[in-house]
Amino acid sequence: MYFALSFILFMAAPLSHAKDIYYCWTIKFNSVEFDYSKIKKASLKTDCRDNPVPIYFKGLKDYFNLTPKAYATGGASYLIWDKVSKNYRYDEDELKKTIQNITDKEQKYKYLSNLIPSVNIYYYPRPNGALVISDVIFQDKKDNDVSIIKDAFFYSKDNHAAVYGSQPTKFKEKNKIIFLKAVNNLFNTMAIDWG
């Protein structure tokens, strides 16, 4: 379990071939391991804020979204902002509903129903906003890590936000796990340009 978690959470410095991008004149980030040219091309479109941001890596592709409003939970219904402790926690009932929705929609994820979920939430305050990463780790009865769902969101107080939600990914799918690590790295570089 420890190896899998440390592998996912490691936030490396951007690679030397990675490039910074001011996406859609809204959010700055580094392309890290992802295909810079595809991100740049999407950023130049006039409707770039209304379309998903494409992220391509070693034959895998996915997207994250820019949102018109910054929500404290980034759209992950199981996350709760605790105003008293000024930190995040999760609602166990909402997590169960989220997992149920996933398993109801796609047969290939039914296996999640037989696993034990635990939630690791990482909150990184930033100037005028924050980065939040939530990893739902699914374990078997022997405490072996089997699968992960990652939610990541970056938001600023002026309502700029970026949101990513992964599909359930098995730890044995090494390239997909590396992809999720790269998502962490990308979100870790995000900033709003106040200049």
C-alpha positions in Angstrom: 0.0 0.0 0.0 2.7 2.5 0.9 4.5 2.1 -2.4 1.3 2.8 -4.4 0.4 5.9 -2.4 3.9 7.4 -2.5 4.0 6.7 -6.2 0.8 8.6 -6.8 1.5 11.5 -4.5 5.0 12.3 -5.7 5.0 15.7 -7.3 8.1 16.0 -9.4 9.6 19.2 -10.8 8.5 19.8 -14.4 10.6 18.0 -17.0 13.2 20.0 -19.0 11.2 19.5 -22.2 8.0 20.6 -20.6 6.7 24.1 -21.3 4.7 26.7 -19.5 1.4 27.7 -21.0 -1.1 30.5 -20.2 -4.1 28.5 -21.1 -7.0 30.4 -22.6 -5.7 33.6 -21.1 -6.9 32.3 -17.7 -4.8 29.7 -15.9 -1.0 29.3 -16.1 0.5 25.8 -15.8 3.3 23.6 -17.0 2.6 20.9 -19.6 4.9 18.6 -17.6 4.8 15.1 -19.3 1.8 15.9 -21.5 1.8 16.9 -25.2 2.3 20.6 -25.2 1.3 21.1 -28.8 -2.2 19.7 -28.3 -2.8 21.8 -25.2 -1.5 24.9 -27.0 -3.7 24.2 -30.1 -6.8 23.9 -27.9 -5.8 27.1 -26.0 -5.8 29.2 -29.2 -9.4 28.4 -30.0 -11.9 31.2 -29.3 -14.2 28.9 -27.3 -11.3 27.4 -25.3 -13.0 28.1 -21.9 -16.1 26.1 -23.0 -14.2 23.0 -24.1 -12.2 20.3 -22.2 -8.5 20.8 -22.0 -6.8 17.8 -23.8 -4.0 16.0 -22.1 -2.1 13.3 -24.0 0.7 11.1 -22.6 2.3 8.0 -24.1 -0.7 7.0 -26.2 -3.2 7.8 -23.4 -5.5 10.8 -23.5 -8.0 12.4 -21.1 -9.3 15.9 -20.4 -9.7 18.3 -17.6 -12.2 21.2 -17.5 -12.2 24.9 -16.8 -15.3 25.9 -15.0 -17.2 29.2 -15.0 -17.4 29.2 -11.2 -15.1 28.0 -8.5 -16.8 25.5 -6.2 -15.1 24.6 -2.9 -15.5 20.9 -3.7 -14.6 21.0 -7.3 -17.7 19.0 -8.2 -16.7 16.0 -6.1 -19.9 15.5 -4.1 -18.3 13.5 -1.4 -15.9 16.3 -0.4 -16.8 18.8 2.2 -15.1 22.0 3.1 -15.1 22.3 6.9 -15.3 26.0 7.8 -14.3 25.5 11.4 -11.1 23.5 10.8 -10.5 25.2 7.4 -9.7 21.9 5.8 -11.4 19.2 3.7 -13.1 16.0 4.8 -15.4 13.6 3.1 -19.0 12.5 3.6 -19.2 8.7 3.8 -22.7 8.5 2.5 -21.9 10.7 -0.5 -18.9 8.6 -1.2 -21.0 5.4 -1.2 -23.5 7.1 -3.6 -20.6 8.2 -5.9 -19.2 4.6 -6.0 -22.7 3.2 -6.5 -23.3 5.6 -9.5 -20.0 4.5 -11.0 -20.8 0.8 -10.7 -24.4 1.2 -11.9 -23.2 3.0 -15.1 -20.5 0.6 -16.2 -20.3 -3.1 -15.7 -16.5 -3.2 -15.8 -16.4 -1.3 -12.5 -18.7 -3.7 -10.5 -15.6 -5.1 -8.8 -15.4 -1.9 -6.8 -18.4 -3.0 -4.8 -16.3 -5.8 -3.2 -13.5 -3.5 -2.2 -12.9 -1.2 0.8 -12.5 2.5 -0.1 -10.4 5.0 1.9 -10.0 8.6 1.0 -6.8 10.7 1.1 -7.4 14.4 0.7 -4.5 16.8 0.1 -5.1 20.5 0.5 -2.5 23.0 -0.7 -3.5 26.7 -0.1 -2.3 29.0 -2.8 -2.3 32.8 -3.1 -6.0 33.7 -3.7 -7.1 30.0 -4.0 -6.1 26.4 -3.4 -5.2 23.1 -5.0 -7.1 20.0 -3.7 -6.3 16.4 -4.6 -8.5 13.5 -3.5 -7.4 9.9 -4.0 -10.0 7.2 -3.3 -8.0 4.1 -2.8 -9.8 0.7 -3.1 -8.3 -2.2 -1.2 -9.1 -5.8 -0.9 -9.5 -7.6 2.5 -5.8 -8.2 2.7 -5.1 -4.4 2.5 -3.7 -4.7 -1.0 -4.2 -1.6 -3.1 -6.4 -2.6 -6.1 -7.7 0.6 -7.7 -7.8 4.4 -7.4 -10.1 7.3 -8.4 -8.4 10.7 -8.5 -10.2 14.0 -8.3 -8.1 17.2 -8.6 -9.2 20.8 -8.7 -7.5 24.1 -8.6 -9.5 27.3 -7.9 -9.0 30.9 -7.2 -11.2 33.4 -5.4 -12.0 35.2 -8.6 -13.9 32.1 -9.8 -11.3 30.7 -12.2 -11.1 26.9 -11.7 -9.8 23.7 -13.3 -11.3 20.3 -12.5 -10.1 16.7 -13.2 -11.9 13.5 -12.3 -10.4 10.1 -13.3 -12.2 6.8 -14.1 -11.4 4.0 -11.7 -7.8 2.8 -12.5 -6.2 -0.4 -11.4 -2.7 -0.1 -9.9 -1.6 -2.9 -12.2 -2.3 -0.6 -15.1 1.1 1.0 -14.8 0.9 3.5 -17.7 -2.4 4.8 -16.4 -1.0 5.2 -12.9 1.9 7.1 -14.4 -0.7 9.2 -16.2 -2.4 10.1 -12.9 0.9 11.0 -11.4 1.4 13.4 -14.3 -2.0 14.9 -13.6 -0.8 15.6 -10.1 2.3 17.3 -11.4 0.4 19.4 -13.9 -2.1 20.6 -11.3 0.7 21.3 -8.9 2.1 24.0 -11.3 -1.2 25.9 -11.8 -1.5 29.6 -11.0 -3.7 32.5 -11.9 -2.0 35.3 -13.7 -2.8 38.4 -11.8 -0.4 40.5 -13.9 
